[in-house]
Amino acid sequence: MEAWFISDIHIKTMQERNSEILLRFLHSLTEKNPQDVHLFLLGDIFDLWIGGHTFFVKKFQPLVDAIQALKDSGGKITYIEGNHDVHIDRFWTDEVGIEVCVEPQYYVLNGLTVRVEHGDLINQDDKAYLRLRSVIRHPAIEAIGHLIPGAVWEQVGAYAAKKSRVRSQQYRTKNENRLIEMIRKHAPRAYLEKSFDVIISGHMHVVDDCEIQVGDRKIRSINLGSWYGASVQVLKLSGQNMEWVTL
Ligand SMILES: [Mn+2]
């Protein structure tokens, strides 16, 4: 079995470079040995996807079709929601038939215990976001979310994303070391909740891959970074070997 881990592509349109790269990648998985593949989508794949609105389905139709094709040919797909793709099980589970989760999950893959999560709980200092997260995740808010048309969400989302992108892009370049420190602090904290061999997250938009000593054990902590750079790297597990692959 081989597993692939991707996150934080933040696809806005089908016309951009990363839509093409992702499409090509999905097709290659479907063509090779789909029954052997477990693809992990660790959140913020789309820059905005809320609920089960057909608006988003139509907007990203070629990607929807490619993911559906991988699933239909026997590939296993796990989608963990990010903070830009929210309450998406309404479409991705109900219509496409893939597993959608919100909280961190554990999988045993080729004998390795792997914890996967979006990573939006790594920065515990970001109280404002943690508050917002609990609002977004509230069932009453979810119900309202399904009633508001997708096109309206897109307007709201475009405005919010524009503001936060400027802020977070500057923040990230200035604070890269601090972000890496947070990722590396999160790993042993998560390990205390439940043990694992490897923890994989996204959200921070900083690639990090290191070994951390926890008690008498070594665990591996990986953050996937984003697809904003000049080249795109994704993480692949084959056997018990985790490696970076350039798409
Ligand atoms: Mn995120």
Boltz pocket constraint, residues with backbone or C-beta under 6 A from the ligand:
constraints:
  - pocket:
      binder: B
      contacts: [[A, 43], [A, 44], [A, 82], [A, 83], [A, 84], [A, 118], [A, 120], [A, 202], [A, 203], [A, 204]]
      max_distance: 6.0
